């Protein structure tokens, strides 16, 4: 199962707008994606409520995992999104 680790670039972490943009992109990825914190808590990356429940802050590292056809491309796209300050767009 492909996976990527990335630091959250958004200045407020994965809250409100950044979480919404990320969960929408994960839902459109076409493969199931799981987001896991350093503490080991995992949620469906397409679930905004799941993401918000983790309280992920700026600079924290998360791991994304996906499986299926197109998993690598989906993860690359999502990592690029999380590597951007989504509050500045």
Backbone bond lengths (Angstrom), bond angles and torsions (degrees), N, CA, C in turn:
res aa  C-N    CA-C-N  psi(-1)  N-CA   C-N-CA  omega(-1)  CA-C   N-CA-C  phi
1 X - - - 1.452 - - 1.530 108.39 -
2 X 1.328 117.10 120.70 1.467 120.04 178.98 1.524 111.46 -64.55
3 X 1.323 115.26 146.30 1.466 119.95 176.30 1.515 109.99 -147.89
4 X 1.321 115.36 156.55 1.454 122.82 177.92 1.526 108.05 -139.67
5 X 1.336 116.29 144.47 1.459 121.57 174.29 1.519 107.58 -112.93
6 X 1.325 115.69 136.37 1.466 120.84 -175.63 1.522 109.78 -145.38
7 X 1.339 116.15 148.62 1.462 121.86 173.69 1.521 108.81 -91.98
8 X 1.311 116.48 138.50 1.457 122.06 -178.55 1.527 109.56 -74.08
9 X 1.327 116.54 120.35 1.463 121.24 -176.38 1.523 113.69 -89.42
10 X 1.319 118.43 -24.64 1.466 120.12 -177.63 1.523 110.84 -60.42
11 X 1.322 115.40 134.57 1.462 120.66 -173.93 1.525 113.33 -61.99
12 X 1.335 118.06 -25.36 1.460 120.59 178.15 1.524 111.52 -102.57
13 X 1.321 117.28 7.81 1.461 120.74 -177.52 1.517 110.14 77.50
14 X 1.319 116.21 -157.42 1.469 120.33 -179.81 1.525 109.49 -93.23
15 X 1.313 115.54 71.51 1.456 122.83 178.65 1.522 108.65 -125.76
16 X 1.309 117.20 151.71 1.467 125.12 174.17 1.522 113.34 46.06
17 X 1.327 116.96 -112.42 1.467 120.73 -173.54 1.526 112.76 -60.85
18 X 1.330 120.34 -48.96 1.462 119.17 179.69 1.527 112.63 -59.47
19 X 1.325 117.32 -40.51 1.469 120.50 179.30 1.526 110.73 -64.98
20 X 1.319 116.10 -39.12 1.451 120.55 179.29 1.527 111.15 -64.65
21 X 1.327 116.46 -48.39 1.469 120.43 179.51 1.529 111.28 -61.10
22 X 1.335 115.86 -41.61 1.461 119.75 -178.84 1.530 111.26 -67.89
23 X 1.321 117.77 -46.10 1.467 119.91 -177.59 1.530 110.83 -65.04
24 X 1.327 117.29 -35.98 1.469 120.22 176.56 1.524 110.83 -64.29
25 X 1.325 116.70 -43.18 1.472 120.45 178.89 1.524 110.49 -64.88
26 X 1.338 116.98 -39.23 1.471 120.52 179.21 1.525 110.27 -65.62
27 X 1.326 116.85 -38.24 1.466 120.67 179.53 1.523 111.20 -65.59
28 X 1.326 116.84 -33.25 1.463 121.99 -179.26 1.525 112.81 -85.65
29 X 1.326 117.86 -3.05 1.462 121.96 -174.39 1.526 113.41 -65.46
30 X 1.320 116.96 -24.41 1.455 120.04 179.07 1.517 114.66 85.27
31 X 1.331 116.75 -1.64 1.472 122.23 176.02 1.522 107.54 -138.10
32 X 1.340 118.04 151.58 1.466 119.26 176.74 1.530 110.79 -68.97
33 X 1.326 115.87 130.79 1.466 121.85 -178.85 1.521 108.77 -122.02
34 X 1.324 116.11 134.70 1.462 122.41 177.17 1.521 108.98 -113.87
35 X 1.332 116.83 136.06 1.454 123.15 176.59 1.527 107.25 -109.00
36 X 1.333 116.77 128.57 1.463 121.81 -178.56 1.521 110.02 -126.74
37 X 1.342 116.38 134.03 1.460 121.41 178.02 1.523 110.08 -84.37
38 X 1.333 115.33 169.75 1.469 120.78 175.76 1.536 111.21 -60.83
39 X 1.338 116.38 -27.04 1.468 121.62 179.83 1.528 111.65 -77.86
40 X 1.340 116.58 -5.96 1.451 120.07 177.32 1.515 115.56 92.32
41 X 1.337 117.48 5.64 1.465 120.00 178.17 1.524 108.99 -82.97
42 X 1.331 116.66 131.82 1.462 121.87 -177.81 1.521 111.55 -120.96
43 X 1.344 115.08 144.38 1.462 121.59 174.78 1.519 109.52 -141.01
44 X 1.313 115.07 161.49 1.454 121.59 171.67 1.530 106.83 -67.08
45 X 1.328 117.17 123.49 1.465 120.88 -176.04 1.526 112.64 -66.23
46 X 1.317 118.18 -16.50 1.462 121.26 178.49 1.530 112.35 -85.69
47 X 1.328 117.37 -1.84 1.463 122.19 -178.13 1.523 110.62 -99.74
48 X 1.329 116.68 107.16 1.464 119.34 -179.78 1.524 110.75 -63.07
49 X 1.328 117.56 -38.16 1.467 119.82 179.04 1.526 111.02 -64.86
50 X 1.324 116.48 -39.73 1.465 120.56 177.17 1.513 111.17 -61.65
51 X 1.321 116.33 -45.26 1.471 121.06 -179.82 1.520 110.60 -63.32
52 X 1.336 116.62 -47.42 1.459 120.25 -179.70 1.528 111.87 -61.54
53 X 1.336 116.39 -33.91 1.473 120.04 -178.78 1.529 112.57 -65.90
54 X 1.324 117.28 -19.56 1.460 120.54 -178.65 1.527 112.66 -81.22
55 X 1.329 117.50 -20.36 1.466 120.70 178.70 1.514 113.35 59.75
56 X 1.314 117.58 45.50 1.467 122.54 -175.85 1.522 109.99 -78.00
57 X 1.322 116.46 124.45 1.455 122.02 -177.60 1.515 113.70 -98.68
58 X 1.326 114.89 172.29 1.465 122.74 177.97 1.533 109.87 -57.89
59 X 1.318 116.01 133.96 1.458 121.12 176.63 1.518 115.11 85.13
60 X 1.322 117.53 -11.24 1.465 119.87 178.32 1.520 109.96 -71.30
61 X 1.328 115.77 146.19 1.454 120.79 177.63 1.520 110.29 -93.87
62 X 1.323 115.15 138.37 1.458 122.03 174.45 1.520 107.99 -129.94
63 X 1.319 115.64 157.63 1.459 121.41 176.86 1.519 108.50 -115.65
64 X 1.315 115.12 131.67 1.457 122.03 176.29 1.517 108.72 -106.57
65 X 1.326 116.46 135.31 1.462 122.01 177.03 1.516 108.47 -129.72
66 X 1.330 115.09 143.21 1.459 120.01 177.96 1.517 108.43 -147.93
67 X 1.332 115.42 157.16 1.448 118.82 174.85 1.517 109.83 -140.62
68 X 1.319 114.57 152.94 1.457 120.27 -179.59 1.512 110.68 115.31
69 X 1.318 114.90 174.37 1.458 120.61 178.08 1.520 109.93 -63.50
70 X 1.311 115.84 128.55 1.457 120.50 -179.88 1.511 114.07 88.33
71 X 1.327 118.02 7.93 1.466 120.78 -177.78 1.528 111.92 -61.43
72 X 1.327 117.50 -43.64 1.469 120.01 -178.76 1.527 111.53 -62.47
73 X 1.324 116.75 -45.15 1.470 120.76 179.66 1.523 110.44 -64.54
74 X 1.324 117.27 -40.51 1.463 120.91 179.31 1.525 110.40 -63.14
75 X 1.322 117.02 -44.63 1.464 120.44 179.98 1.520 111.29 -64.90
76 X 1.334 117.15 -41.36 1.462 120.11 178.93 1.525 110.77 -59.55
77 X 1.316 116.71 -42.61 1.464 122.08 179.68 1.525 111.26 -65.19
78 X 1.322 116.87 -42.85 1.468 120.95 -179.56 1.522 111.87 -69.51
79 X 1.332 117.17 -37.14 1.467 120.71 176.49 1.524 110.23 -63.10
80 X 1.321 116.20 -41.58 1.474 120.11 177.93 1.524 110.37 -60.69
81 X 1.315 116.46 -40.62 1.462 121.33 179.04 1.532 111.07 -63.35
82 X 1.329 117.42 -46.32 1.463 120.99 -178.54 1.537 112.35 -70.55
83 X 1.331 116.24 -20.93 1.465 121.40 179.32 1.523 112.27 -82.75
84 X 1.319 116.35 1.94 1.456 123.27 -178.80 1.527 108.65 -111.69
85 X 1.339 116.42 142.39 1.463 119.26 174.98 1.523 107.61 -76.18
86 X 1.313 117.37 97.92 1.463 122.99 -174.34 1.522 112.91 -70.61
87 X 1.318 117.68 -10.15 1.457 120.55 177.14 1.521 111.67 -83.06
88 X 1.313 117.68 -11.78 1.460 122.14 -177.42 1.514 112.92 -96.65
89 X 1.343 117.10 -2.63 1.463 119.93 -174.57 1.496 111.66 -88.88
